[in-house]
Each structure stands twice: as structure tokens, then as C-alpha cells.
Amino acid sequence: MDTLFLMNSLWVMVGAVLVILMIGGFILLETGSTRMKNAGHIAGKTILTFGISSIVFWAVGYGLIFGEGNPLIGLSDFFYSGYDVEGLALSGSVFFLFQLAFAGISLTIAFGGFAERAKLGAYLVFAVLFSVIVYPPIAHWIWGGGWLADHGKQDFAGSTVVHLTGAMAALAATLILKPRIGKYNKDGSANNLAGHNQVFTALSVLILWVGWFGFNAGSTISVDGAFFGFVAINTNLAAGAGVIAAMIVSWIVLGKADVPMMLNGALAGLVAITASCAFVDTWAAVLIGFISGFLVFYSIRFFESRKIDDPIAALSVHGTAGVWGTLSTGLFATPELATVGQPGLFYGGGLHQLGVQALGVVSSGAFAFIVSFILLTIMKQFMNGLRVTEEEEIIGLDMSEHGSYGYPEMVKVEKTAIGSESKLNA
């Protein structure tokens, strides 16, 4: 076993661990961006559904993506047992774990559209269906040698495969579940159901930012030439530009530098650069991230104006920024770096690569949305609805779904308040 094989395996293993730790970032992001009465539920269901995703990926997901089959789906290598993969200069087990982590992240993004109103059972069933029917076909088309790969679709680490797929599933869920109680007034105006902990959301962004080095730089799956360093630079620059742009636009429009918007700007920059991080120069990475910061601001306002309740901004951060990031390679991919597909429009490649990128966005996004919508509609019929009752939603999913608070101190506060009221009445 040669040294390069071992070093590649070690590097990608580090990347896999970083990506899995991003699940912790998403726990803090979704928890901090929602209300205290749902905190324990959000944290617990995220761990549980990642566990479900892991088992499903082992059983069938990996084979559906990377198995031998046809341009639409893989049909072999189910129940992966640790064997090495021919043509890979690293451990097959490490590569499997790395890809498993990506599938889990996409599912976590999809569940942003369920937040604060879905039954636990809806999470459990959709975790299986998404991991078998929604994510694997798109990943196969682009990463598993499918029909989009044959066209030269550029998506280095998953702006389309991971982020847009998850966002379109989230969109289907938000439309079926309808807005949270109290989000909109009778006249259509929106109320700000503020998250309970901005420190959590800021910490989540930092964890996700660091994890993205595993996401993007780890996708080199090689230490040869230390190219992962260049990918990491592009990743960091785009995130920095995204947070600055979101701060600028929120300050201009709102008169204040909105903290949640700044955080979303950083994430949008990370999502956008995920497709192009290995294909563009550093100046283009800054521009891609900067534009994503503006896009996420106006995208969030657009969805809210259409009465689409998106508590953690999954549709804008992962959907809108995912679309922009995917298209950006068709503009900025350089002849030297375009190891997949062709150079972008601004480097003499014409409109060909931009057209391929657009085809990938439309086909993958439409597939993820339509299939998710159909699956959720069927689930709604057979599960007597996907949403908790009005009473359960008001109480909070911590108590209604699990019988305990994520913050036990809430019980003490309520008991103290009730005791004080009783004394006053006496």
C-alpha cells in the first residue's frame, strides 16, 4: 500500500469528519433560528434522522449513486461491506463515509421546511424516502457517471447535488405544511417569529464555515499537489464576501446591520462557491460570494412576501444561492481549472457550459421538488396529516412530541408563575 494511497485516505477521512460535524452546526442553526419551546425536538430529530440516513445510505443509497447501472440510476453495490473501489486512489471505506456525510447534510437541509410544525413521524418516513428516491438519482446523474456527467455538468462539491436538492424538498414541505401559527396576519403582512438565540446561530455559522473546508477541500479526494489548499482559499473568500455583502444591503435597506442576515450571507457565500471552488480563480470566488450575499437578502424577502414560511431560510441560503453557484461556473470556470466540462463564458467558452449548468439546475431542481411534493402528499393521506395539531404547535413540539422541554428551566418558570398567580388570587 503506497504512501499516496494512505495520505489520500487520511485527508478524506478528515474531510468526512468535518462534514459530519456540520450536523452539529445545523442543530444550532435551526434551534437558534426557532423558538425555545421546540429546541429539544429539533436537536433530537436531527440526530435521529442522520442515523436513519446513514443506515439507508449503507443499504441502498451508495449503490443507487455509484453502482453500475444506466444514465439514470445505479443498480449494484448495495449493502456496502468495506471493499476498495477500482480506480480510486484512496480507501473505499473512507470514500463511502465521505459520501454518506453529504447525503446526511442534504436531508438536514430538506428538513428546514418542516421546522416547528411537522410531526416526528413525518420526519422519520421522509428521511427514508428522501434517502432512497430523491437524493440518489440526482447524485448519480452528476457524480455517479449519469447523464448530466456525460454533458460535463460542473458541481465540484454539491451546490446542486446537496444544497439545491435539499432546498427543493424543503420548498415542497413548506407549501404542504403551510405557515406556522402567527406568522401571517389576516391582511397578509408577516410577523417576525424571531429565533430565541442569536449566539447559537452565530456559533452554528462558525461550525459550518469550518466544516465547509471538509465539504469543499475534502472533495479533491487527494493530497496530490496540495490543490485542496486552493479550494479552501476560494471557500473562505466567498464566505467572507457573502457576509460583507449581506451586511451592506441590510444596512442600506433596513437602516441597521441585521445580524441574522449577515449570518445568512456567510452561508450563502459558502453554498454558492461549493459548485465552483475548484474551477474558478480567487477574484471570481470573491465576486461569487459577494453576489450571493445580495441574492440571499432579496430572496428571503421574496419568499416571505409570497407567504412561504421558511424559518431557517433554507430556500434562500441553499436554494437561491445553490442556483447562483451552479450557474457561476458557466461564467467563471477557467481553461486551466475546468477539469470537468468546458471553460465559462468569460473565458472564451461561449454559452455551452452555462447552458449545461442551467440544464442541471432545472432538471435536478424540478425532480427534487416534484418527487418530494408527491411523496409528502401521499404521506399526508396515509399518516392522517403531516402537521401537529394547533394545540400541540402552541404548546411546542418539545412537550407535544417528546414529553419534556429542551430547556427544563422553562418548567420551573411556568410553575413559579402559576404559583405566584395562585397567591395573588388568594
TORKELUM-459439 format. One record per residue (C-alpha): residue in three letters; x, y, z. Coordinates in Angstrom, 2 decimals, decimal comma, m for minus. Example, Ala and Ser with C-alpha at 12.3 -4.5 7.8 and 13.67 -1.06 7.14 Angstrom:
BEGIN
type;east;north;up
ALA;12,30;m4,50;7,80;
SER;13,67;m1,06;7,14;
// end
This chain:
BEGIN
type;east;north;up
MET;0,00;0,00;0,00;
ASP;1,75;3,19;m1,16;
THR;2,15;6,43;0,77;
LEU;m0,10;8,47;m1,56;
PHE;m2,96;6,00;m1,04;
LEU;m2,63;6,34;2,73;
MET;m2,33;10,12;2,65;
ASN;m5,36;10,46;0,39;
SER;m7,35;8,21;2,70;
LEU;m6,30;10,18;5,78;
TRP;m7,15;13,53;4,17;
VAL;m10,60;12,43;3,01;
MET;m11,29;10,84;6,41;
VAL;m10,59;14,23;8,00;
GLY;m12,95;15,77;5,44;
ALA;m15,67;13,23;6,28;
VAL;m15,39;14,01;9,99;
LEU;m15,64;17,75;9,30;
VAL;m18,74;17,28;7,17;
ILE;m20,42;15,09;9,79;
LEU;m19,64;17,72;12,44;
MET;m21,62;20,15;10,26;
ILE;m24,70;18,29;11,56;
GLY;m23,91;19,96;14,88;
GLY;m23,83;23,30;13,10;
PHE;m27,25;22,66;11,62;
ILE;m28,61;21,69;15,05;
LEU;m27,52;25,05;16,46;
LEU;m28,65;26,93;13,35;
GLU;m32,17;25,51;13,33;
THR;m32,51;25,62;17,11;
GLY;m31,25;29,19;17,42;
SER;m33,39;30,36;14,50;
THR;m36,61;28,98;16,02;
ARG;m38,37;29,29;19,35;
MET;m37,29;27,85;22,67;
LYS;m40,32;25,58;23,02;
ASN;m39,11;23,48;20,06;
ALA;m35,38;23,33;20,84;
GLY;m35,13;19,80;22,21;
HIS;m37,29;18,41;19,42;
ILE;m35,12;20,00;16,73;
ALA;m31,88;18,76;18,27;
GLY;m33,13;15,23;18,82;
LYS;m34,82;14,71;15,45;
THR;m31,69;15,93;13,64;
ILE;m29,52;13,27;15,27;
LEU;m32,18;10,61;14,74;
THR;m32,72;11,37;11,07;
PHE;m28,97;11,44;10,39;
GLY;m28,85;7,96;11,88;
ILE;m31,67;6,85;9,56;
SER;m29,92;8,44;6,58;
SER;m26,70;6,58;7,44;
ILE;m28,38;3,17;7,51;
VAL;m30,32;3,82;4,29;
PHE;m27,19;5,05;2,52;
TRP;m25,35;1,88;3,55;
ALA;m28,19;m0,35;2,40;
VAL;m29,10;1,22;m0,94;
GLY;m28,08;4,88;m1,28;
TYR;m24,44;4,29;m2,14;
GLY;m25,32;1,67;m4,75;
LEU;m28,01;3,86;m6,33;
ILE;m25,44;6,65;m6,74;
PHE;m22,18;4,90;m7,57;
GLY;m23,24;1,41;m8,58;
GLU;m23,13;0,17;m12,16;
GLY;m26,40;0,81;m13,90;
ASN;m27,59;3,29;m16,50;
PRO;m27,53;7,08;m17,03;
LEU;m30,46;7,47;m14,63;
ILE;m29,58;5,28;m11,62;
GLY;m27,04;2,84;m10,21;
LEU;m28,12;m0,78;m9,78;
SER;m25,33;m2,51;m7,87;
ASP;m23,09;m2,30;m4,78;
PHE;m25,90;m2,37;m2,24;
PHE;m25,13;m3,09;1,44;
TYR;m21,57;m1,82;1,10;
SER;m19,17;m4,04;3,04;
GLY;m15,91;m2,09;3,09;
TYR;m14,25;m3,18;m0,13;
ASP;m11,98;m0,86;m2,10;
VAL;m13,25;0,70;m5,32;
GLU;m11,36;0,18;m8,56;
GLY;m9,88;3,42;m9,90;
LEU;m9,92;5,22;m6,53;
ALA;m6,54;6,21;m5,08;
LEU;m7,88;6,01;m1,53;
SER;m9,71;3,62;0,78;
GLY;m13,16;2,64;m0,45;
SER;m14,44;2,73;3,12;
VAL;m13,28;6,32;3,55;
PHE;m14,85;7,36;0,26;
PHE;m18,11;5,67;1,33;
LEU;m18,18;7,56;4,65;
PHE;m17,40;10,84;2,92;
GLN;m20,32;10,41;0,53;
LEU;m22,61;9,27;3,36;
ALA;m21,93;12,57;5,11;
PHE;m23,06;14,54;2,05;
ALA;m26,32;12,61;1,84;
GLY;m26,99;13,36;5,50;
ILE;m26,39;17,08;5,02;
SER;m28,82;17,27;2,09;
LEU;m31,52;15,60;4,20;
THR;m30,88;18,03;7,06;
ILE;m31,37;20,95;4,66;
ALA;m34,65;19,46;3,44;
PHE;m35,96;19,32;6,99;
GLY;m35,63;23,10;7,28;
GLY;m39,02;23,22;5,55;
PHE;m40,60;21,13;8,34;
ALA;m39,44;23,28;11,25;
GLU;m41,77;23,98;14,21;
ARG;m44,86;22,30;12,78;
ALA;m44,28;18,76;11,50;
LYS;m44,98;15,52;13,37;
LEU;m41,98;13,43;14,34;
GLY;m43,38;10,58;12,24;
ALA;m43,24;12,78;9,14;
TYR;m39,51;13,27;9,69;
LEU;m38,90;9,56;10,10;
VAL;m40,77;8,44;6,99;
PHE;m39,47;11,23;4,75;
ALA;m35,89;10,57;5,91;
VAL;m36,14;7,10;4,37;
LEU;m37,94;8,22;1,20;
PHE;m35,63;11,17;0,54;
SER;m32,56;8,99;1,08;
VAL;m33,79;6,40;m1,44;
ILE;m35,89;8,22;m4,03;
VAL;m34,90;11,91;m4,09;
TYR;m31,18;12,35;m3,37;
PRO;m29,56;9,29;m5,05;
PRO;m30,84;9,87;m8,61;
ILE;m29,54;13,45;m8,71;
ALA;m26,22;12,46;m7,16;
HIS;m25,92;9,66;m9,73;
TRP;m26,68;11,98;m12,64;
ILE;m23,84;14,34;m11,67;
TRP;m21,32;12,41;m9,54;
GLY;m22,05;8,79;m10,39;
GLY;m21,42;8,89;m14,13;
GLY;m25,03;9,66;m15,08;
TRP;m26,43;11,66;m17,96;
LEU;m25,52;15,11;m16,59;
ALA;m21,95;13,96;m16,02;
ASP;m21,87;12,93;m19,68;
HIS;m22,80;16,51;m20,58;
GLY;m19,93;17,88;m18,47;
LYS;m22,02;19,28;m15,60;
GLN;m19,74;21,11;m13,14;
ASP;m20,63;20,71;m9,47;
PHE;m17,41;20,12;m7,58;
ALA;m18,81;19,67;m4,07;
GLY;m22,57;19,94;m4,36;
SER;m24,27;23,32;m4,87;
THR;m26,77;21,34;m6,92;
VAL;m26,44;17,78;m5,65;
VAL;m26,57;18,58;m1,94;
HIS;m27,92;22,11;m1,47;
LEU;m30,43;22,65;m4,27;
THR;m31,80;19,13;m3,82;
GLY;m32,37;19,70;m0,11;
ALA;m33,84;23,16;m0,70;
MET;m36,37;21,93;m3,26;
ALA;m37,54;19,23;m0,88;
ALA;m37,84;21,92;1,79;
LEU;m39,94;24,04;m0,58;
ALA;m42,32;21,15;m1,17;
ALA;m42,68;20,68;2,60;
THR;m43,31;24,37;3,36;
LEU;m46,04;24,52;0,71;
ILE;m47,81;21,40;2,01;
LEU;m47,43;22,16;5,72;
LYS;m48,47;25,85;5,38;
PRO;m47,12;28,69;7,56;
ARG;m46,68;28,46;11,31;
ILE;m49,40;29,80;13,55;
GLY;m48,95;33,55;13,97;
LYS;m46,58;34,04;11,05;
TYR;m49,06;35,98;8,89;
ASN;m51,86;38,38;9,72;
LYS;m55,25;38,42;8,00;
ASP;m54,11;41,27;5,74;
GLY;m51,18;39,13;4,53;
SER;m48,49;41,03;6,42;
ALA;m45,80;38,92;8,06;
ASN;m44,80;38,81;11,71;
ASN;m41,22;38,17;12,77;
LEU;m41,23;34,92;14,75;
ALA;m37,72;35,59;15,95;
GLY;m35,36;32,79;16,84;
HIS;m34,57;32,54;20,52;
ASN;m30,76;32,54;20,43;
GLN;m28,57;34,55;18,04;
VAL;m25,46;33,31;19,80;
PHE;m26,43;29,76;18,77;
THR;m26,92;30,84;15,17;
ALA;m23,59;32,70;15,09;
LEU;m21,79;29,68;16,56;
SER;m23,56;27,44;14,06;
VAL;m22,25;29,53;11,17;
LEU;m18,71;29,27;12,51;
ILE;m19,02;25,47;12,84;
LEU;m20,48;25,22;9,34;
TRP;m17,80;27,55;7,94;
VAL;m15,04;25,33;9,33;
GLY;m16,88;22,18;8,27;
TRP;m17,05;23,52;4,72;
PHE;m13,31;23,00;4,38;
GLY;m14,08;19,31;4,63;
PHE;m17,03;19,74;2,30;
ASN;m15,15;21,56;m0,48;
ALA;m11,44;20,96;0,07;
GLY;m12,12;17,35;1,03;
SER;m13,84;16,82;m2,32;
THR;m10,43;16,89;m4,01;
ILE;m10,16;13,34;m2,53;
SER;m6,42;13,70;m2,99;
VAL;m3,40;15,39;m1,44;
ASP;m1,51;15,36;m4,73;
GLY;m0,17;18,87;m5,41;
ALA;m1,96;20,14;m2,27;
PHE;m4,71;21,51;m4,53;
PHE;m7,06;21,31;m1,55;
GLY;m5,37;24,48;m0,25;
PHE;m6,50;26,48;m3,27;
VAL;m10,03;25,12;m2,92;
ALA;m10,02;26,10;0,77;
ILE;m8,93;29,67;m0,07;
ASN;m11,77;30,09;m2,55;
THR;m14,20;28,70;0,01;
ASN;m13,12;31,12;2,71;
LEU;m13,05;34,17;0,43;
ALA;m16,58;33,52;m0,82;
ALA;m17,91;33,20;2,72;
GLY;m16,22;36,44;3,76;
ALA;m17,59;38,29;0,74;
GLY;m21,07;36,92;1,39;
VAL;m21,26;38,16;4,96;
ILE;m19,97;41,62;3,95;
ALA;m22,49;41,95;1,12;
ALA;m25,40;40,88;3,33;
MET;m24,34;43,42;5,96;
ILE;m24,16;46,20;3,36;
VAL;m27,54;45,52;1,77;
SER;m29,34;45,08;5,10;
TRP;m27,83;48,31;6,42;
ILE;m28,88;50,22;3,31;
VAL;m32,41;48,80;3,12;
LEU;m33,25;48,33;6,80;
GLY;m31,14;51,09;8,31;
LYS;m29,40;48,56;10,57;
ALA;m26,81;45,82;10,07;
ASP;m29,14;42,85;10,61;
VAL;m27,30;40,02;12,43;
PRO;m29,34;37,05;11,12;
MET;m28,95;38,41;7,58;
MET;m25,19;38,71;7,98;
LEU;m25,07;35,08;9,11;
ASN;m27,20;34,01;6,17;
GLY;m24,86;35,93;3,87;
ALA;m21,90;33,89;5,06;
LEU;m23,78;30,64;4,48;
ALA;m24,99;31,79;1,06;
GLY;m21,40;32,52;0,05;
LEU;m20,38;29,04;1,16;
VAL;m23,23;27,38;m0,71;
ALA;m22,56;29,37;m3,89;
ILE;m18,84;28,59;m4,04;
THR;m19,43;24,88;m3,44;
ALA;m20,01;24,14;m7,14;
SER;m17,16;26,27;m8,46;
CYS;m14,46;26,24;m5,76;
ALA;m12,09;24,11;m7,87;
PHE;m12,89;25,70;m11,23;
VAL;m12,52;29,49;m10,69;
ASP;m9,80;32,00;m9,78;
THR;m9,76;33,68;m6,37;
TRP;m11,12;37,01;m7,65;
ALA;m14,12;35,16;m9,08;
ALA;m14,67;33,38;m5,74;
VAL;m14,92;36,79;m4,04;
LEU;m17,41;38,02;m6,66;
ILE;m19,49;34,84;m6,46;
GLY;m19,71;35,13;m2,68;
PHE;m20,46;38,86;m2,79;
ILE;m23,34;38,44;m5,23;
SER;m24,76;35,60;m3,13;
GLY;m24,93;37,93;m0,12;
PHE;m27,20;40,31;m2,03;
LEU;m29,25;37,48;m3,50;
VAL;m29,99;35,87;m0,15;
PHE;m31,30;39,15;1,28;
TYR;m33,82;39,70;m1,51;
SER;m34,67;36,01;m1,80;
ILE;m35,70;35,84;1,87;
ARG;m37,92;38,88;1,41;
PHE;m39,41;37,38;m1,76;
PHE;m40,42;34,10;m0,15;
GLU;m41,86;35,87;2,88;
SER;m43,95;38,14;0,63;
ARG;m45,37;35,03;m1,06;
LYS;m46,47;33,63;2,34;
ILE;m43,92;30,83;2,17;
ASP;m42,82;30,36;5,78;
ASP;m39,16;29,33;5,82;
PRO;m37,94;29,55;9,44;
ILE;m34,24;28,91;8,76;
ALA;m34,04;30,48;5,28;
ALA;m33,23;27,11;3,69;
LEU;m34,89;28,08;0,42;
SER;m32,76;31,18;0,03;
VAL;m29,46;30,08;1,53;
HIS;m29,38;26,64;m0,09;
GLY;m31,79;27,09;m2,98;
THR;m31,22;30,55;m4,44;
ALA;m27,51;30,56;m3,61;
GLY;m27,25;26,98;m4,89;
VAL;m28,70;28,02;m8,25;
TRP;m26,38;31,02;m8,50;
GLY;m23,35;28,97;m7,52;
THR;m24,13;26,31;m10,10;
LEU;m24,59;28,86;m12,88;
SER;m21,47;30,79;m11,87;
THR;m19,14;28,08;m13,15;
GLY;m20,64;28,59;m16,60;
LEU;m19,38;32,16;m16,37;
PHE;m16,07;31,97;m14,50;
ALA;m14,56;28,48;m14,97;
THR;m11,05;28,93;m16,36;
PRO;m9,45;26,78;m19,09;
GLU;m6,73;25,66;m16,67;
LEU;m9,09;24,68;m13,85;
ALA;m12,04;23,27;m15,81;
THR;m11,07;19,62;m15,40;
VAL;m14,78;18,82;m15,87;
GLY;m16,76;20,35;m18,71;
GLN;m15,56;23,45;m20,57;
PRO;m14,41;26,98;m19,67;
GLY;m17,02;29,59;m18,79;
LEU;m18,43;32,41;m20,88;
PHE;m15,91;34,99;m19,66;
TYR;m13,00;32,72;m20,59;
GLY;m13,88;32,10;m24,20;
GLY;m16,06;29,05;m23,64;
GLY;m19,18;30,64;m25,08;
LEU;m22,61;29,72;m23,80;
HIS;m22,12;25,94;m23,85;
GLN;m21,10;25,40;m20,22;
LEU;m23,62;27,94;m18,96;
GLY;m26,30;26,00;m20,82;
VAL;m25,17;22,72;m19,28;
GLN;m25,25;24,31;m15,81;
ALA;m28,74;25,68;m16,43;
LEU;m29,89;22,26;m17,62;
GLY;m28,57;20,74;m14,41;
VAL;m30,35;23,33;m12,26;
VAL;m33,71;22,92;m13,98;
SER;m33,68;19,12;m14,20;
SER;m32,33;18,48;m10,71;
GLY;m34,42;21,17;m9,02;
ALA;m37,61;20,09;m10,76;
PHE;m37,00;16,42;m9,96;
ALA;m36,32;17,10;m6,28;
PHE;m39,37;19,36;m5,90;
ILE;m41,88;17,26;m7,85;
VAL;m40,88;13,92;m6,34;
SER;m40,76;15,38;m2,80;
PHE;m44,17;17,03;m3,27;
ILE;m45,71;13,75;m4,47;
LEU;m44,14;11,75;m1,64;
LEU;m45,27;14,24;1,02;
THR;m48,79;14,38;m0,42;
ILE;m49,05;10,59;m0,24;
MET;m47,64;10,62;3,28;
LYS;m50,20;13,23;4,30;
GLN;m53,04;10,96;3,22;
PHE;m51,73;7,81;4,89;
MET;m50,45;9,45;8,08;
ASN;m53,59;11,46;8,85;
GLY;m51,72;14,67;8,15;
LEU;m48,09;15,76;8,49;
ARG;m48,65;18,66;10,86;
VAL;m49,20;18,62;14,60;
THR;m52,48;19,98;15,93;
GLU;m52,92;23,67;16,66;
GLU;m52,82;22,99;20,40;
GLU;m49,61;20,94;20,07;
GLU;m47,96;23,63;17,98;
ILE;m48,82;26,32;20,53;
ILE;m47,53;24,19;23,42;
GLY;m44,37;23,42;21,49;
LEU;m43,02;20,24;19,96;
ASP;m40,75;19,56;22,93;
MET;m43,75;18,72;25,09;
SER;m46,25;17,55;22,47;
GLU;m43,89;15,17;20,66;
HIS;m41,46;14,14;23,44;
GLY;m43,00;15,00;26,80;
SER;m40,09;17,10;28,01;
TYR;m38,57;20,52;27,42;
GLY;m35,25;21,07;25,69;
TYR;m34,78;23,71;28,39;
PRO;m36,09;22,17;31,64;
GLU;m35,87;25,60;33,28;
MET;m38,99;26,51;31,33;
VAL;m40,99;24,16;33,56;
LYS;m39,66;25,88;36,70;
VAL;m40,56;29,30;35,29;
GLU;m44,09;28,17;34,45;
LYS;m44,61;26,58;37,87;
THR;m43,31;29,73;39,58;
ALA;m45,64;31,92;37,51;
ILE;m48,63;29,67;38,28;
GLY;m47,76;29,65;41,99;
SER;m47,46;33,44;42,08;
GLU;m50,82;33,83;40,33;
SER;m52,46;31,49;42,85;
LYS;m51,13;33,51;45,79;
LEU;m52,40;36,74;44,26;
ASN;m55,84;35,25;43,70;
ALA;m55,93;34,03;47,30;
// end
